[in-house]
């Protein structure tokens, strides 16, 4: 048996050095969080009492009935039996990439991406092609999901395509017609769609919110988590929703080798959050919109250094850096000299696509953004 030899996870390695050391975290990928007390206050006295009296034993591998019902209710046409819980989205991605791709298969992944979606199949000996989510270059670059380009990558042995919309780090969301056509094409060709939807629900314009892949594609795997759009990463609860229940059974059997089950308190609080999902998402959309206006003003005040375009969805953006020193030097000096953490484009280096190298990720989902921008302005002034 060949061991799964994975490369260092560039983003997480960078974060392990700076995430809790930097004074100003200006590249956070999640929306503003809340305390347990604040979340419980959104429920009823019964919710609080049940949480305080919760028995700290094992939970079902599939997830409790309470959390699966709440997850299913966040979709259209999805039942609790179509849901399998995971310890975050990362575990879901790991097993999906292991179980539904064989070494003789071909996989397509969008780029830029979350590194695990390409590193895991590559480490397993699978052939991987990158689907760039842009056309043009420099000032003319535009984010896009090009169906002609996608079709040109398809092969007879293409088994799976992994996508992420709203996209991290670009904030790109395709239009509804393109998204539906993409799913129809994949289903007709027998290509499973693994759809990372962790930012779904915090689009700048709610009209841009796409239907989840599970809602329009019978074989798709919709991956989501309570961490990003809902801003509750400390709960560590993710899930896969799919109408392919045979696929869910395979995933549940594999989960026995990793997390086995989620923490009972986390699942209880996740269910409470999802029942109050519209209010939480609306709060986070307001924070994102206010921060986006501030970032537009600050970076727009330095047109010789930045080309910033608001994300269509999610709480991160991928602006272009125009300075002569280059984006890597800019990000390094920002954190080392002024404690402002940004992610340089090298973190999104891909083995299967040439990701633009003149960009950096900025996060606009947290309430610390105004303070962090002031520190950034001090750096720019220096």
VOBA-1610 file (N, C-alpha, C; in pm, whole numbers, padded with zeros to 5 digits, always signed):
BEGIN
Unk+00085-00120+00000Unk+00000+00000+00000Unk+00088+00124+00000Unk+00060+00216-00091Unk+00136+00340-00099Unk+00080+00440+00001Unk+00163+00492+00093Unk+00112+00589+00190Unk+00073+00719+00123Unk-00021+00789+00183Unk-00068+00917+00131Unk+00028+01025+00179Unk+00121+01065+00094Unk+00222+01165+00132Unk+00176+01303+00083Unk+00124+01379+00176Unk+00069+01510+00143Unk+00173+01620+00163Unk+00177+01719+00075Unk+00267+01833+00095Unk+00219+01920+00210Unk+00305+02010+00257Unk+00262+02105+00358Unk+00144+02186+00303Unk+00047+02209+00391Unk-00071+02290+00354Unk-00029+02436+00365Unk-00004+02500+00252Unk+00059+02632+00250Unk-00018+02735+00332Unk-00150+02739+00315Unk-00229+02838+00387Unk-00223+02814+00537Unk-00244+02690+00580Unk-00246+02661+00722Unk-00107+02675+00784Unk-00001+02645+00707Unk+00135+02665+00756Unk+00161+02814+00779Unk+00116+02897+00686Unk+00131+03042+00701Unk+00054+03091+00823Unk-00068+03039+00839Unk-00150+03079+00954Unk-00089+03032+01086Unk-00028+02914+01086Unk+00031+02864+01211Unk+00140+02958+01260Unk+00204+03031+01168Unk+00307+03127+01207Unk+00246+03259+01252Unk+00138+03305+01186Unk+00095+03442+01207Unk-00046+03462+01262Unk-00136+03364+01249Unk-00278+03390+01278Unk-00300+03445+01419Unk-00231+03389+01517Unk-00253+03434+01655Unk-00137+03519+01706Unk-00037+03542+01620Unk+00076+03627+01658Unk+00058+03769+01607Unk-00005+03786+01492Unk-00025+03919+01435Unk-00130+03996+01515Unk-00109+04124+01531Unk-00203+04206+01608Unk-00333+04229+01533Unk-00325+04238+01399Unk-00442+04271+01319Unk-00464+04163+01213Unk-00565+04081+01232Unk-00596+03972+01138Unk-00688+04029+01030Unk-00629+04066+00916Unk-00705+04129+00808Unk-00724+04034+00690Unk-00712+03905+00714Unk-00733+03808+00606Unk-00818+03691+00653Unk-00897+03713+00758Unk-00981+03605+00812Unk-01082+03560+00708Unk-01103+03429+00703Unk-01193+03371+00603Unk-01333+03346+00657Unk-01358+03384+00782Unk-01489+03361+00842Unk-01555+03493+00878Unk-01687+03486+00895Unk-01762+03603+00940Unk-01748+03616+01092Unk-01791+03729+01144Unk-01780+03757+01286Unk-01849+03650+01370Unk-01781+03605+01474Unk-01834+03499+01559Unk-01915+03558+01675Unk-01954+03472+01767Unk-02028+03516+01885Unk-01997+03421+02000Unk-02036+03458+02119Unk-02015+03374+02235Unk-02126+03269+02246Unk-02101+03168+02326Unk-02204+03068+02352Unk-02327+03134+02413Unk-02305+03227+02503Unk-02417+03296+02567Unk-02500+03374+02465Unk-02434+03441+02372Unk-02506+03516+02269Unk-02587+03424+02180Unk-02530+03309+02145Unk-02603+03215+02061Unk-02723+03157+02136Unk-02702+03120+02262Unk-02813+03064+02340Unk-02925+03166+02358Unk-02890+03295+02363Unk-02991+03400+02380Unk-03082+03410+02258Unk-03040+03353+02144Unk-03124+03354+02025Unk-03231+03246+02032Unk-03216+03153+02125Unk-03313+03044+02139Unk-03414+03071+02249Unk-03475+02965+02294Unk-03576+02973+02399Unk-03514+02930+02532Unk-03581+02955+02644Unk-03532+02902+02772Unk-03513+02751+02769Unk-03595+02682+02690Unk-03581+02538+02678Unk-03450+02502+02609Unk-03412+02580+02507Unk-03285+02555+02439Unk-03169+02566+02537Unk-03170+02668+02620Unk-03062+02686+02718Unk-03063+02572+02819Unk-03179+02537+02867Unk-03189+02429+02965Unk-03139+02297+02907Unk-03179+02268+02784Unk-03136+02143+02720Unk-02985+02141+02702Unk-02927+02257+02668Unk-02782+02264+02652Unk-02711+02239+02785Unk-02761+02300+02892Unk-02698+02284+03022Unk-02712+02143+03077Unk-02817+02073+03038Unk-02840+01937+03085Unk-02792+01830+02987Unk-02721+01872+02885Unk-02680+01780+02779Unk-02587+01673+02834Unk-02614+01549+02797Unk-02530+01437+02837Unk-02409+01431+02745Unk-02288+01429+02803Unk-02165+01436+02724Unk-02117+01297+02683Unk-02205+01226+02617Unk-02169+01095+02563Unk-02147+01104+02413Unk-02129+00987+02350Unk-02115+00983+02205Unk-02245+01024+02138Unk-02230+01075+02017Unk-02345+01107+01933Unk-02347+01013+01813Unk-02458+01004+01740Unk-02461+00918+01621Unk-02359+00963+01516Unk-02299+00868+01446Unk-02202+00901+01342Unk-02265+00991+01236Unk-02388+00967+01203Unk-02457+01048+01102Unk-02483+01190+01150Unk-02486+01209+01281Unk-02528+01335+01339Unk-02658+01316+01413Unk-02686+01397+01512Unk-02811+01385+01585Unk-02930+01418+01494Unk-03046+01367+01531Unk-03166+01400+01454Unk-03188+01551+01452Unk-03160+01615+01564Unk-03182+01759+01576Unk-03099+01836+01473Unk-02970+01803+01464Unk-02885+01881+01373Unk-02912+01845+01227Unk-02942+01718+01199Unk-02970+01681+01060Unk-03101+01743+01012Unk-03200+01751+01101Unk-03326+01819+01065Unk-03301+01966+01034Unk-03217+02031+01117Unk-03189+02174+01098Unk-03110+02197+00970Unk-03014+02110+00941Unk-02937+02123+00817Unk-03028+02105+00696Unk-03110+02001+00698Unk-03200+01974+00585Unk-03293+02092+00560Unk-03339+02156+00668Unk-03432+02268+00654Unk-03367+02391+00590Unk-03232+02393+00585Unk-03164+02507+00523Unk-03157+02493+00371Unk-03206+02381+00318Unk-03210+02356+00173Unk-03354+02344+00127Unk-03372+02340-00003Unk-03502+02312-00063Unk-03502+02168-00114Unk-03600+02090-00073Unk-03615+01954-00123Unk-03516+01855-00065Unk-03459+01885+00050Unk-03362+01795+00115Unk-03421+01745+00246Unk-03405+01616+00271Unk-03452+01555+00395Unk-03334+01523+00486Unk-03365+01499+00613Unk-03260+01466+00709Unk-03179+01345+00665Unk-03244+01250+00597Unk-03175+01130+00550Unk-03075+01161+00440Unk-03078+01282+00384Unk-02985+01323+00280Unk-02863+01395+00337Unk-02847+01390+00469Unk-02743+01468+00537Unk-02654+01377+00620Unk-02523+01400+00610Unk-02424+01331+00693Unk-02332+01435+00756Unk-02320+01433+00888Unk-02237+01528+00957Unk-02090+01491+00954Unk-02004+01594+00962Unk-01859+01575+00967Unk-01798+01672+01066Unk-01673+01645+01103Unk-01598+01736+01190Unk-01538+01845+01102Unk-01619+01943+01066Unk-01577+02049+00976Unk-01588+02007+00831Unk-01564+02104+00741Unk-01571+02074+00598Unk-01447+01998+00551Unk-01334+02018+00620Unk-01211+01954+00577Unk-01219+01802+00577Unk-01283+01745+00678Unk-01299+01600+00683Unk-01388+01552+00568Unk-01492+01629+00538Unk-01581+01593+00429Unk-01506+01593+00296Unk-01424+01695+00273Unk-01345+01702+00150Unk-01248+01585+00142Unk-01182+01555+00252Unk-01083+01447+00254Unk-01145+01315+00210Unk-01258+01279+00268Unk-01317+01149+00236Unk-01382+01148+00097Unk-01442+01257+00057Unk-01501+01260-00077Unk-01394+01239-00184Unk-01278+01301-00164Unk-01169+01286-00260Unk-01103+01149-00254Unk-01124+01077-00146Unk-01068+00943-00134Unk-01163+00836-00190Unk-01290+00854-00168Unk-01387+00747-00195Unk-01442+00746-00337Unk-01447+00860-00402Unk-01517+00868-00530Unk-01423+00890-00648Unk-01295+00867-00624Unk-01195+00877-00730Unk-01100+00760-00718Unk-01078+00688-00828Unk-00981+00579-00834Unk-00854+00627-00902Unk-00740+00557-00880Unk-00614+00600-00941Unk-00619+00614-01093Unk-00709+00540-01158Unk-00718+00549-01304Unk-00810+00662-01350Unk-00869+00734-01254Unk-00964+00839-01288Unk-00894+00973-01310Unk-00974+01067-01358Unk-00930+01204-01382Unk-01021+01298-01304Unk-00962+01400-01243Unk-01035+01497-01161Unk-01008+01637-01214Unk-01109+01722-01208Unk-01094+01863-01243Unk-01122+01945-01118Unk-01035+02043-01089Unk-01055+02130-00974Unk-01045+02275-01019Unk-01130+02358-00962Unk-01122+02501-00993Unk-01000+02562-00925Unk-00951+02670-00985Unk-00836+02742-00929Unk-00859+02892-00945Unk-00822+02971-00840Unk-00758+02931-00715Unk-00852+02849-00628Unk-00791+02773-00534Unk-00872+02680-00457Unk-00819+02663-00317Unk-00895+02587-00239Unk-00851+02541-00107Unk-00764+02419-00132Unk-00640+02424-00089Unk-00536+02333-00137Unk-00573+02185-00132Unk-00649+02144-00033Unk-00676+02000-00016Unk-00749+01940-00135Unk-00826+02020-00209Unk-00903+01960-00318Unk-00814+01916-00433Unk-00692+01970-00442Unk-00600+01920-00544Unk-00489+01833-00484Unk-00445+01865-00362Unk-00334+01789-00302Unk-00373+01646-00269Unk-00496+01624-00223Unk-00537+01489-00186Unk-00543+01397-00308Unk-00612+01433-00416Unk-00610+01342-00532Unk-00471+01326-00594Unk-00392+01433-00598Unk-00257+01421-00653Unk-00173+01324-00571Unk-00185+01331-00438Unk-00110+01240-00351Unk-00158+01096-00364Unk-00282+01080-00411Unk-00338+00945-00430Unk-00303+00887-00566Unk-00230+00962-00648Unk-00190+00915-00780Unk-00292+00943-00888Unk-00389+01028-00858Unk-00493+01062-00955Unk-00445+01177-01043Unk-00482+01175-01169Unk-00447+01284-01259Unk-00547+01397-01239Unk-00494+01518-01221Unk-00576+01634-01188Unk-00552+01746-01289Unk-00660+01807-01339Unk-00652+01924-01425Unk-00711+02044-01353Unk-00651+02160-01376Unk-00701+02282-01315Unk-00793+02359-01409Unk-00904+02407-01356Unk-00998+02490-01431Unk-00984+02634-01380Unk-00909+02719-01452Unk-00892+02858-01407Unk-01025+02932-01404Unk-01047+03006-01297Unk-01171+03082-01282Unk-01155+03227-01328Unk-01075+03248-01432Unk-01057+03384-01482Unk-01026+03383-01631Unk-01044+03498-01690Unk-00999+03524-01827Unk-00926+03657-01825Unk-00834+03676-01918Unk-00757+03798-01921Unk-00647+03797-01817Unk-00577+03911-01804Unk-00467+03923-01711Unk-00453+04068-01668Unk-00384+04086-01555Unk-00360+04221-01506Unk-00489+04297-01483Unk-00493+04421-01532Unk-00612+04505-01514Unk-00733+04452-01590Unk-00710+04367-01689Unk-00820+04313-01770Unk-00872+04179-01718Unk-00816+04130-01607Unk-00859+04000-01554Unk-01002+04008-01504Unk-01082+03907-01539Unk-01218+03897-01490Unk-01242+03754-01444Unk-01309+03739-01328Unk-01341+03606-01277Unk-01459+03550-01354Unk-01451+03422-01389Unk-01556+03361-01471Unk-01554+03210-01458Unk-01668+03147-01479Unk-01678+03002-01495Unk-01706+02978-01643Unk-01603+02938-01716Unk-01609+02924-01861Unk-01647+02779-01895Unk-01769+02758-01942Unk-01815+02621-01971Unk-01741+02560-02089Unk-01705+02641-02187Unk-01627+02587-02300Unk-01491+02538-02252Unk-01428+02615-02167Unk-01300+02573-02113Unk-01316+02446-02030Unk-01423+02440-01951Unk-01448+02320-01871Unk-01468+02197-01961Unk-01548+02211-02065Unk-01572+02097-02154Unk-01444+02051-02223Unk-01353+02145-02249Unk-01228+02107-02314Unk-01140+02023-02222Unk-01165+02030-02091Unk-01085+01952-01996Unk-01143+01813-01970Unk-01269+01792-02007Unk-01334+01664-01979Unk-01270+01551-02060Unk-01260+01435-01995Unk-01207+01316-02058Unk-01304+01200-02033Unk-01290+01091-02105Unk-01378+00975-02080Unk-01368+00924-01936Unk-01252+00944-01871Unk-01234+00893-01734Unk-01248+01001-01628Unk-01302+01119-01667Unk-01325+01222-01565Unk-01435+01177-01471Unk-01401+01164-01343Unk-01496+01110-01245Unk-01557+01216-01156Unk-01483+01326-01134Unk-01529+01423-01034Unk-01474+01560-01069Unk-01555+01663-01040Unk-01509+01801-01051Unk-01539+01869-00918Unk-01441+01940-00866Unk-01456+02009-00739Unk-01464+02159-00762Unk-01569+02222-00709Unk-01591+02365-00726Unk-01617+02428-00590Unk-01602+02560-00584Unk-01623+02635-00460Unk-01683+02771-00496Unk-01815+02786-00469Unk-01884+02913-00494Unk-01978+02943-00378Unk-01978+03068-00329Unk-01885+03175-00357Unk-01742+03132-00333Unk-01653+03182-00419Unk-01517+03130-00422Unk-01427+03197-00318Unk-01345+03115-00256Unk-01236+03160-00171Unk-01107+03138-00249Unk-01032+03242-00285Unk-01029+03375-00223Unk-01091+03488-00305Unk-01149+03459-00422Unk-01184+03568-00515Unk-01317+03635-00486Unk-01408+03566-00413Unk-01542+03619-00394Unk-01631+03606-00516Unk-01585+03528-00616Unk-01660+03514-00741Unk-01779+03420-00724Unk-01890+03456-00788Unk-02010+03372-00795Unk-02057+03372-00940Unk-02069+03255-01004Unk-02119+03253-01142Unk-02267+03290-01147Unk-02316+03322-01265Unk-02458+03352-01279Unk-02539+03223-01273Unk-02667+03237-01247Unk-02754+03120-01227Unk-02758+03028-01348Unk-02769+03084-01467Unk-02781+03002-01587Unk-02654+02918-01608Unk-02539+02980-01589Unk-02414+02907-01606Unk-02402+02795-01503Unk-02439+02824-01380Unk-02432+02724-01273Unk-02524+02605-01302Unk-02644+02631-01347Unk-02735+02521-01378Unk-02685+02442-01499Unk-02635+02512-01599Unk-02584+02443-01718Unk-02463+02357-01683Unk-02379+02407-01595Unk-02263+02332-01550Unk-02306+02202-01482Unk-02403+02210-01391Unk-02450+02090-01321Unk-02520+01992-01414Unk-02597+02045-01509Unk-02664+01956-01605Unk-02562+01882-01690Unk-02460+01953-01734Unk-02354+01892-01815Unk-02283+01782-01736Unk-02248+01810-01612Unk-02178+01711-01530Unk-02265+01588-01507Unk-02392+01609-01475Unk-02479+01495-01449Unk-02497+01410-01574Unk-02513+01475-01688Unk-02530+01401-01814Unk-02405+01319-01848Unk-02288+01372-01815Unk-02162+01304-01846Unk-02119+01206-01737Unk-02197+01194-01630Unk-02161+01104-01522Unk-02044+01153-01438Unk-02025+01283-01433Unk-01917+01343-01354Unk-01977+01397-01225Unk-01929+01345-01113Unk-01984+01388-00985Unk-01933+01529-00951Unk-02022+01616-00905Unk-01986+01750-00861Unk-01969+01750-00710Unk-01849+01787-00665Unk-01826+01811-00522Unk-01824+01962-00503Unk-01929+02014-00442Unk-01952+02158-00436Unk-01930+02211-00295Unk-01823+02287-00278Unk-01791+02352-00151Unk-01872+02482-00145Unk-01970+02485-00055Unk-02066+02596-00048Unk-02061+02668+00086Unk-01941+02675+00147Unk-01929+02724+00284Unk-01960+02873+00298Unk-01962+02947+00185Unk-01995+03090+00192Unk-02135+03121+00140Unk-02209+03019+00112Unk-02344+03040+00060Unk-02431+03109+00167Unk-02496+03219+00125Unk-02584+03290+00216Unk-02535+03428+00256Unk-02409+03462+00222Unk-02360+03597+00252Unk-02312+03665+00124Unk-02392+03651+00019Unk-02366+03724-00105Unk-02399+03872-00085Unk-02328+03958-00155Unk-02356+04101-00147Unk-02500+04132-00188Unk-02545+04064-00293Unk-02682+04075-00341Unk-02743+03936-00330Unk-02846+03920-00249Unk-02903+03788-00228Unk-02957+03726-00357Unk-02982+03809-00458Unk-03026+03755-00587Unk-02916+03671-00651Unk-02791+03690-00607Unk-02679+03612-00661Unk-02665+03476-00593Unk-02740+03451-00485Unk-02728+03323-00414Unk-02770+03209-00505Unk-02677+03118-00530Unk-02704+03006-00618Unk-02781+02896-00545Unk-02862+02819-00617Unk-02916+02698-00555Unk-02800+02606-00518Unk-02811+02539-00406Unk-02708+02442-00370Unk-02705+02333-00476Unk-02588+02275-00498Unk-02576+02170-00599Unk-02672+02055-00570Unk-02691+02023-00442Unk-02782+01913-00406Unk-02924+01942-00450Unk-02960+02069-00464Unk-03096+02106-00501Unk-03124+02091-00650Unk-03018+02081-00732Unk-03038+02077-00877Unk-02965+01961-00945Unk-02889+01883-00869Unk-02807+01778-00929Unk-02817+01652-00843Unk-02880+01545-00893Unk-02906+01426-00812Unk-02782+01357-00757Unk-02668+01370-00825Unk-02548+01300-00780Unk-02448+01390-00709Unk-02479+01518-00696Unk-02383+01613-00639Unk-02368+01594-00489Unk-02251+01634-00440Unk-02223+01640-00297Unk-02210+01787-00258Unk-02305+01838-00182Unk-02297+01976-00133Unk-02231+01975+00004Unk-02116+02042+00013Unk-02042+02050+00139Unk-02063+02187+00200Unk-02095+02188+00329Unk-02109+02315+00399Unk-02060+02297+00542Unk-02055+02408+00614Unk-01999+02407+00749Unk-02057+02526+00824Unk-02057+02518+00955Unk-02110+02628+01035Unk-02004+02738+01057Unk-01884+02717+01002Unk-01769+02803+01033Unk-01766+02935+00959Unk-01800+02938+00831Unk-01767+03052+00746Unk-01879+03155+00738Unk-01985+03127+00661Unk-02092+03225+00648Unk-02160+03252+00783Unk-02172+03147+00866Unk-02238+03163+00996Unk-02143+03216+01103Unk-02011+03207+01080Unk-01915+03264+01172Unk-01899+03188+01302Unk-01913+03054+01298Unk-01904+02976+01421Unk-01804+02861+01407Unk-01677+02893+01373Unk-01579+02787+01349Unk-01544+02706+01473Unk-01565+02764+01591Unk-01533+02690+01713Unk-01619+02568+01735Unk-01732+02559+01666Unk-01819+02443+01681Unk-01769+02323+01602Unk-01691+02347+01496Unk-01628+02240+01417Unk-01730+02142+01359Unk-01842+02189+01313Unk-01944+02102+01255Unk-01961+02135+01107Unk-01942+02033+01023Unk-01968+02044+00880Unk-02059+01932+00836Unk-02090+01927+00705Unk-02179+01822+00657Unk-02172+01809+00506Unk-02221+01696+00458Unk-02247+01676+00316Unk-02394+01649+00300Unk-02457+01720+00205Unk-02597+01694+00169Unk-02597+01638+00027Unk-02667+01527+00008Unk-02674+01464-00124Unk-02796+01374-00132Unk-02854+01367-00253Unk-02962+01272-00276Unk-02909+01133-00309Unk-02777+01121-00326Unk-02714+00991-00351Unk-02687+00926-00216Unk-02786+00856-00165Unk-02773+00801-00029Unk-02673+00686-00023Unk-02652+00617-00133Unk-02548+00513-00135Unk-02411+00578-00113Unk-02390+00695-00172Unk-02265+00767-00151Unk-02250+00809-00006Unk-02358+00854+00055Unk-02353+00893+00196Unk-02320+00775+00287Unk-02372+00659+00254Unk-02340+00539+00334Unk-02191+00509+00326Unk-02132+00518+00207Unk-01988+00496+00193Unk-01910+00598+00276Unk-01953+00721+00273Unk-01886+00825+00350Unk-01898+00801+00501Unk-02015+00755+00543Unk-02035+00729+00687Unk-01945+00616+00734Unk-01928+00514+00652Unk-01839+00403+00689Unk-01694+00450+00699Unk-01654+00540+00610Unk-01517+00593+00613Unk-01496+00681+00736Unk-01598+00755+00774Unk-01588+00845+00889Unk-01554+00770+01018Unk-01585+00640+01022Unk-01551+00560+01140Unk-01400+00560+01167Unk-01321+00588+01064Unk-01175+00586+01078Unk-01117+00721+01118Unk-01198+00825+01118Unk-01147+00958+01155Unk-01223+01011+01276Unk-01318+01098+01258Unk-01381+01161+01375Unk-01482+01071+01446Unk-01536+00972+01377Unk-01643+00884+01427Unk-01773+00961+01446Unk-01769+01065+01529Unk-01890+01146+01551Unk-01848+01285+01595Unk-01942+01376+01589Unk-01917+01512+01634Unk-01948+01526+01783Unk-01903+01636+01841Unk-01930+01664+01982Unk-02077+01701+02001Unk-02140+01643+02102Unk-02281+01670+02128Unk-02312+01817+02150Unk-02236+01890+02234Unk-02264+02032+02252Unk-02254+02111+02121Unk-02158+02074+02037Unk-02142+02144+01909Unk-02262+02121+01819Unk-02310+01999+01813Unk-02425+01972+01726Unk-02551+02041+01779Unk-02567+02045+01910Unk-02684+02114+01967Unk-02679+02263+01933Unk-02562+02325+01949Unk-02550+02468+01920Unk-02558+02496+01770Unk-02509+02402+01688Unk-02522+02418+01543Unk-02668+02417+01501Unk-02746+02325+01558Unk-02889+02320+01527Unk-02957+02450+01566Unk-02920+02504+01682Unk-02977+02630+01727Unk-02940+02743+01631Unk-02813+02745+01588Unk-02769+02849+01495Unk-02844+02839+01363Unk-02860+02719+01311Unk-02929+02703+01182Unk-03076+02741+01192Unk-03139+02713+01305Unk-03279+02754+01322Unk-03290+02907+01323Unk-03182+02972+01361Unk-03177+03119+01358Unk-03089+03168+01244Unk-03071+03082+01144Unk-02981+03112+01033Unk-03008+03242+00962Unk-03134+03271+00924Unk-03159+03397+00853Unk-03112+03521+00929Unk-03133+03523+01061Unk-03090+03638+01140Unk-02938+03647+01147Unk-02871+03533+01165Unk-02725+03533+01173Unk-02665+03576+01040Unk-02716+03522+00931Unk-02663+03556+00799Unk-02688+03703+00765Unk-02802+03756+00803Unk-02831+03897+00778Unk-02735+03986+00856Unk-02711+03951+00983Unk-02613+04027+01061Unk-02477+04027+00993Unk-02434+03910+00947Unk-02302+03898+00885Unk-02295+03970+00751Unk-02404+03967+00675Unk-02406+04042+00548Unk-02389+04192+00574Unk-02450+04243+00679Unk-02437+04385+00710Unk-02294+04421+00748Unk-02228+04333+00826Unk-02088+04356+00863Unk-02001+04356+00738Unk-02023+04258+00651Unk-01944+04247+00528Unk-01963+04369+00440Unk-02087+04413+00424Unk-02115+04528+00338Unk-02049+04655+00392Unk-02057+04676+00523Unk-01995+04794+00583Unk-01844+04790+00567Unk-01785+04672+00590Unk-01640+04659+00576Unk-01596+04676+00430Unk-01677+04627+00338Unk-01644+04640+00196Unk-01636+04787+00157Unk-01725+04868+00210Unk-01720+05011+00180Unk-01591+05073+00234Unk-01551+05032+00354Unk-01428+05085+00412Unk-01305+05043+00331Unk-01300+04915+00294Unk-01187+04866+00216Unk-01182+04936+00081Unk-01297+04956+00020Unk-01303+05027-00109Unk-01244+05167-00095Unk-01277+05235+00015Unk-01227+05371+00037Unk-01076+05371+00063Unk-01031+05280+00150Unk-00889+05281+00188Unk-00801+05240+00071Unk-00831+05125+00009Unk-00748+05080-00102Unk-00768+05168-00224Unk-00890+05219-00242Unk-00915+05309-00355Unk-00841+05441-00342Unk-00799+05475-00219Unk-00722+05596-00198Unk-00577+05582-00240Unk-00539+05460-00282Unk-00402+05434-00327Unk-00407+05361-00462Unk-00459+05428-00565Unk-00477+05361-00695Unk-00346+05317-00759Unk-00236+05377-00715Unk-00107+05335-00768Unk-00061+05203-00707Unk-00127+05157-00599Unk-00088+05035-00530Unk-00190+04922-00540Unk-00320+04957-00551Unk-00422+04854-00539Unk-00529+04864-00648Unk-00576+04748-00688Unk-00695+04736-00773Unk-00790+04644-00697Unk-00886+04705-00625Unk-00979+04630-00540Unk-01116+04624-00604Unk-01172+04503-00611Unk-01309+04485-00659Unk-01386+04406-00555Unk-01502+04455-00521Unk-01582+04392-00416Unk-01617+04248-00452Unk-01615+04159-00354Unk-01658+04020-00381Unk-01807+04015-00404Unk-01851+03925-00492Unk-01994+03906-00512Unk-02054+03822-00400Unk-01970+03738-00339Unk-02018+03654-00231Unk-01905+03619-00136Unk-01942+03577-00015Unk-01843+03541+00084Unk-01787+03662+00154Unk-01682+03640+00234Unk-01627+03749+00314Unk-01476+03765+00292Unk-01429+03724+00174Unk-01290+03747+00135Unk-01288+03802-00007Unk-01179+03874-00039Unk-01158+03927-00173Unk-01011+03908-00208Unk-00980+03924-00337Unk-00846+03893-00389Unk-00796+04011-00472Unk-00770+04126-00407Unk-00729+04244-00484Unk-00590+04229-00545Unk-00565+04311-00645Unk-00436+04312-00714Unk-00345+04416-00650Unk-00218+04379-00631Unk-00118+04471-00577Unk-00029+04519-00690Unk-00011+04650-00702Unk+00059+04709-00814Unk+00197+04763-00778Unk+00236+04756-00651Unk+00362+04813-00608Unk+00483+04745-00668Unk+00590+04822-00686Unk+00712+04769-00747Unk+00779+04663-00661Unk+00754+04666-00529Unk+00819+04569-00440Unk+00759+04429-00452Unk+00640+04417-00511Unk+00577+04286-00528Unk+00492+04248-00409Unk+00393+04164-00433Unk+00293+04132-00330Unk+00353+04053-00215Unk+00454+03969-00241Unk+00512+03889-00133Unk+00582+03979-00033Unk+00660+04075-00081Unk+00728+04169+00006Unk+00628+04257+00080Unk+00525+04302+00009Unk+00422+04386+00071Unk+00357+04315+00190Unk+00315+04191+00171Unk+00248+04116+00278Unk+00344+04086+00393Unk+00468+04054+00360Unk+00566+04024+00465Unk+00592+04148+00550Unk+00613+04262+00487Unk+00640+04384+00563Unk+00518+04428+00644Unk+00398+04407+00588Unk+00276+04447+00659Unk+00265+04374+00792Unk+00293+04245+00793Unk+00277+04170+00917Unk+00398+04185+01009Unk+00517+04190+00953Unk+00637+04198+01037Unk+00657+04336+01097Unk+00623+04441+01023Unk+00651+04577+01070Unk+00531+04645+01135Unk+00408+04604+01094Unk+00288+04671+01147Unk+00183+04574+01198Unk+00214+04445+01203Unk+00123+04348+01263Unk-00005+04326+01186Unk-00007+04358+01055Unk-00128+04341+00973Unk-00113+04216+00888Unk-00195+04117+00915Unk-00186+03988+00846Unk-00272+03987+00720Unk-00208+03965+00606Unk-00272+03943+00477Unk-00213+03816+00417Unk-00282+03754+00322Unk-00231+03632+00259Unk-00180+03664+00119Unk-00051+03643+00093Unk+00002+03666-00042Unk-00042+03555-00137Unk-00037+03583-00265Unk-00086+03488-00365Unk-00008+03357-00365Unk+00117+03357-00313Unk+00195+03233-00311Unk+00126+03126-00229Unk+00044+03165-00132Unk-00031+03068-00053Unk-00128+02989-00140Unk-00170+03049-00252Unk-00264+02984-00343Unk-00196+02923-00465Unk-00064+02905-00455Unk+00007+02836-00563Unk-00060+02702-00590Unk-00077+02672-00717Unk-00142+02547-00758Unk-00047+02465-00844Unk-00053+02334-00826Unk+00028+02245-00909Unk-00037+02220-01044Unk-00162+02266-01061Unk-00235+02233-01185Unk-00286+02357-01258Unk-00257+02476-01208Unk-00300+02599-01275Unk-00208+02714-01232Unk-00187+02810-01321Unk-00100+02924-01291Unk-00184+03037-01231Unk-00199+03033-01098Unk-00278+03134-01029Unk-00207+03269-01036Unk-00282+03380-01059Unk-00219+03512-01065Unk-00130+03539-00944Unk-00012+03592-00967Unk+00088+03610-00861Unk+00095+03752-00807Unk+00004+03838-00849Unk+00009+03978-00807Unk-00107+04013-00713Unk-00158+03915-00640Unk-00277+03937-00559Unk-00257+03893-00415Unk-00347+03940-00329Unk-00344+03899-00188Unk-00488+03887-00139Unk-00507+03803-00035Unk-00641+03787+00020Unk-00662+03881+00137Unk-00776+03948+00133Unk-00817+04033+00244Unk-00952+03982+00293Unk-00971+03981+00424Unk-01096+03935+00483Unk-01180+04053+00528Unk-01311+04048+00502Unk-01397+04163+00535Unk-01518+04121+00617Unk-01507+04008+00688Unk-01623+03957+00759Unk-01625+03983+00909Unk-01517+04037+00963Unk-01509+04055+01108Unk-01518+04201+01148Unk-01556+04224+01274Unk-01574+04361+01322Unk-01441+04431+01351Unk-01329+04359+01345Unk-01199+04422+01369Unk-01143+04488+01242Unk-01214+04479+01131Unk-01162+04530+01005Unk-01131+04679+01010Unk-01217+04766+01067Unk-01182+04909+01070Unk-01050+04936+01143Unk-01028+04871+01256Unk-00903+04890+01330Unk-00784+04840+01248Unk-00801+04723+01185Unk-00692+04667+01104Unk-00661+04757+00985Unk-00763+04818+00926Unk-00740+04909+00813Unk-00664+05034+00856Unk-00691+05080+00978Unk-00615+05196+01028Unk-00466+05161+01041Unk-00439+05039+01089Unk-00300+04995+01098Unk-00238+04981+00960Unk-00316+04934+00864Unk-00268+04921+00727Unk-00235+05060+00669Unk-00322+05156+00696Unk-00296+05292+00647Unk-00168+05351+00705Unk-00142+05319+00833Unk-00017+05365+00893Unk+00103+05304+00823Unk+00090+05176+00787Unk+00198+05109+00712Unk+00217+05176+00576Unk+00107+05204+00508Unk+00117+05265+00375Unk+00177+05405+00384Unk+00144+05476+00490Unk+00198+05611+00508Unk+00348+05608+00535Unk+00395+05497+00594Unk+00537+05487+00627Unk+00622+05452+00506
//
